[in-house]
Structure formats: structure tokens, C-alpha cells
Amino acid sequence: MAVDLKEHWQREFVETLSADKLPLLLPAICLRVPGGMETPEKAQKLNAVFKARGVSGEELALFQEWLRPCDGQVQFLYFWRAFTDAAHLVAEASDVESQTVSEALGTELDSLRDAVLSVSEAPEAVQRVPAQALVNAVNHAAATSRFPRFWSTAVQTVDALAGAVESFSLEEAALIM
């Protein structure tokens, strides 16, 4: 799911998405949530995430809040997290033991994304990720992975790049991941 989502994002929005465009895009994004329309219950959960709130819809949809726009722009990593959270909410995420390889790796990528976002949200980071923090996050993902060989290229790449720069923008971190 993460790779398809990233490719679609890059085709449509390049690096960021204007938060002003979100209200028009929400129905299309909603329809792409896997399994969201399988049952009336799942459709109802999806509606709760994507529908504007308040008596007359004056409050943002929960999904829009999850995107955490900065300076009127939504970064891909925040979009990815919000989309994944919506998919998990709808699917009532299965337990780890029954996950497929793809689901397990997706969960590991989600954890890496969250670690990177956590570092970038520190007041001194200003939406940048220190190179060493990215190296540490990728190495941790590899060390705790059910499939450590999957991470070998990422570990080598981030190690090489970290020697050349002090920090990465969120867009650069997303491309590396």
C-alpha cells in the first residue's frame, strides 16, 4: 500500500499538497481506503473519518486534522500516516501473527515513518530530520524487523547519505524510505 500511495502522490502533487485543495479531494481519497465500502459498518467508520464535523459541518474532518498541515501544505509522510490510520480503523487491524509479509513490512514502514515524523516535530528540527536520527531509525527498523534483509539497501543508502549531509527535509526522508 505504501509504495502505491507514494507513486500516486508523486504523480499528482510532486512533494506537498496544498491544504486548501483537501476538501475537494476528500471524497476521492475516501474511496481509495482499502475495504472501506465492503460492509455498511466499514462505510460508516469511513464516513466518520472523512466527513466534516459539527452541527453544520464547520469543523474539519478528522482525516484533515490527522494531516497536520504546516504553512498551508501537507507533507507526504503525514498523508501516509493519516491514510494508514483510516485504513486500520476501517479494517480493525488484524493481529501481528496473521499478517501477510506485505502487511508486516507495511507495519514496519509505518513505524519507521512515525519515528521520522517524531524527530521532525521537535521544536528545534523545523520539519527536518537530522541525518544521524534517520540512520538510527532505519537501523532500528532493520534490527527489529521480521525480515531484516529487506532493510539492507535502506541501511546502506542512509549510511552513505548521512556522511554527506547534516539533515534531510521531510520530502527527502520520504524518498529515501
C-alpha positions as CSV (number, residue, x, y, z in Angstrom):
1,M,0.0,0.0,0.0
2,A,2.8,2.5,0.9
3,V,4.5,2.2,-2.5
4,D,1.3,2.7,-4.5
5,L,0.3,5.6,-2.3
6,K,3.7,7.2,-2.7
7,E,3.7,6.8,-6.5
8,H,0.2,8.3,-6.8
9,W,1.2,11.2,-4.5
10,Q,4.3,12.0,-6.6
11,R,2.3,11.9,-9.9
12,E,-0.4,14.2,-8.5
13,F,1.3,16.6,-6.1
14,V,5.1,16.4,-6.6
15,E,6.3,17.0,-3.0
16,T,3.4,18.6,-1.0
17,L,-0.3,19.1,-1.3
18,S,-2.0,22.5,-0.7
19,A,-4.3,22.1,2.4
20,D,-6.8,24.3,0.5
21,K,-7.4,21.5,-2.0
22,L,-8.2,18.9,0.6
23,P,-12.0,19.5,0.9
24,L,-12.4,18.7,-2.8
25,L,-10.1,15.7,-2.7
26,L,-11.6,14.0,0.4
27,P,-14.3,12.0,-1.5
28,A,-11.7,10.6,-3.9
29,I,-9.2,9.8,-1.1
30,C,-12.0,8.2,1.0
31,L,-12.9,5.9,-1.9
32,R,-9.3,4.6,-2.1
33,V,-9.2,3.4,1.5
34,P,-8.9,-0.4,1.1
35,G,-12.1,-2.3,2.2
36,G,-13.9,0.9,3.1
37,M,-17.0,0.1,1.3
38,E,-17.1,-3.7,1.9
39,T,-19.8,-3.5,4.6
40,P,-22.2,-0.8,5.8
41,E,-20.3,-0.8,9.2
42,K,-17.0,-0.1,7.4
43,A,-18.6,2.6,5.3
44,Q,-19.9,4.2,8.4
45,K,-16.5,4.2,10.0
46,L,-15.0,5.7,6.9
47,N,-17.7,8.4,6.8
48,A,-16.9,9.3,10.4
49,V,-13.2,9.9,9.4
50,F,-13.8,11.8,6.2
51,K,-17.0,13.8,6.9
52,A,-16.8,17.4,8.2
53,R,-17.9,17.6,11.8
54,G,-20.0,19.9,13.8
55,V,-23.7,20.8,13.6
56,S,-23.4,22.3,10.1
57,G,-20.0,20.9,9.1
58,E,-18.0,23.9,10.3
59,E,-15.3,21.7,11.9
60,L,-12.6,19.9,9.8
61,A,-13.0,16.2,9.1
62,L,-10.9,14.0,11.4
63,F,-8.8,13.0,8.4
64,Q,-7.9,16.6,7.7
65,E,-6.8,17.1,11.3
66,W,-4.6,14.0,11.0
67,L,-2.8,15.5,8.1
68,R,-1.3,18.3,10.3
69,P,-0.7,20.9,7.5
70,C,2.2,23.3,8.0
71,D,2.2,26.6,6.3
72,G,-0.8,25.5,4.3
73,Q,1.0,22.4,2.9
74,V,0.6,18.7,3.7
75,Q,3.7,16.6,3.6
76,F,3.5,13.1,2.1
77,L,4.6,11.4,5.4
78,Y,1.6,12.9,7.2
79,F,-0.7,12.0,4.4
80,W,0.6,8.4,4.5
81,R,0.1,8.2,8.3
82,A,-3.5,9.6,8.1
83,F,-4.4,7.3,5.2
84,T,-2.9,4.3,7.0
85,D,-4.8,5.2,10.2
86,A,-8.0,5.5,8.3
87,A,-7.4,2.0,6.7
88,H,-6.6,0.5,10.1
89,L,-9.7,2.0,11.6
90,V,-11.9,0.6,8.9
91,A,-10.2,-2.8,8.8
92,E,-9.9,-3.2,12.6
93,A,-6.3,-4.1,12.1
94,S,-5.6,-7.8,12.4
95,D,-3.2,-9.2,14.9
96,V,0.5,-9.5,14.1
97,E,0.6,-13.3,13.8
98,S,-1.9,-13.4,11.0
99,Q,-0.3,-10.6,8.9
100,T,1.0,-11.4,5.4
101,V,4.6,-10.5,4.5
102,S,3.3,-7.3,2.8
103,E,1.2,-6.3,5.8
104,A,4.1,-7.0,8.2
105,L,6.5,-4.9,6.1
106,G,3.9,-2.2,5.8
107,T,3.6,-2.1,9.6
108,E,7.4,-1.8,9.9
109,L,7.4,1.0,7.3
110,D,4.6,2.7,9.3
111,S,6.8,2.5,12.4
112,L,9.8,4.0,10.6
113,R,7.6,6.8,9.2
114,D,6.3,7.6,12.7
115,A,9.8,7.6,14.2
116,V,11.0,10.1,11.5
117,L,7.9,12.3,12.0
118,S,8.5,12.3,15.7
119,V,12.1,13.6,15.3
120,S,10.9,16.2,12.7
121,E,8.3,17.5,15.1
122,A,10.8,18.5,17.8
123,P,10.8,22.3,18.1
124,E,14.4,22.6,17.1
125,A,14.0,20.4,14.0
126,V,11.8,22.7,11.9
127,Q,10.4,19.8,9.8
128,R,13.9,18.5,9.1
129,V,15.3,15.1,10.2
130,P,18.9,15.1,11.4
131,A,20.9,12.6,9.3
132,Q,22.0,10.6,12.4
133,A,18.4,10.3,13.6
134,L,17.4,8.9,10.2
135,V,20.3,6.4,10.4
136,N,19.3,5.4,13.9
137,A,15.6,4.9,12.8
138,V,16.5,2.8,9.8
139,N,18.9,0.7,11.7
140,H,16.3,0.2,14.4
141,A,13.8,-0.9,11.8
142,A,16.3,-3.4,10.4
143,A,17.2,-4.7,13.8
144,T,13.7,-5.3,14.9
145,S,12.3,-6.5,11.6
146,R,10.8,-9.9,10.9
147,F,12.6,-9.5,7.5
148,P,16.0,-7.8,8.3
149,R,17.4,-8.5,4.8
150,F,14.6,-6.3,3.4
151,W,16.2,-3.3,5.1
152,S,19.8,-3.9,3.9
153,T,19.7,-1.5,1.0
154,A,18.0,1.2,3.1
155,V,20.6,0.9,5.8
156,Q,23.5,1.2,3.3
157,T,21.8,4.1,1.5
158,V,21.1,6.1,4.6
159,D,24.6,5.5,6.0
160,A,26.2,6.8,2.8
161,L,23.9,9.8,2.5
162,A,24.3,10.7,6.2
163,G,28.0,11.1,5.7
164,A,27.3,13.9,3.1
165,V,24.6,16.0,4.8
166,E,23.6,17.1,8.3
167,S,19.8,16.7,7.8
168,F,17.0,15.8,5.4
169,S,13.8,17.6,4.6
170,L,10.6,15.5,5.0
171,E,10.4,15.2,1.3
172,E,14.0,13.8,1.1
173,A,13.3,11.4,4.0
174,A,10.2,10.2,2.2
175,L,12.2,9.5,-1.0
176,I,14.9,7.6,1.0
177,M,12.3,5.5,2.7
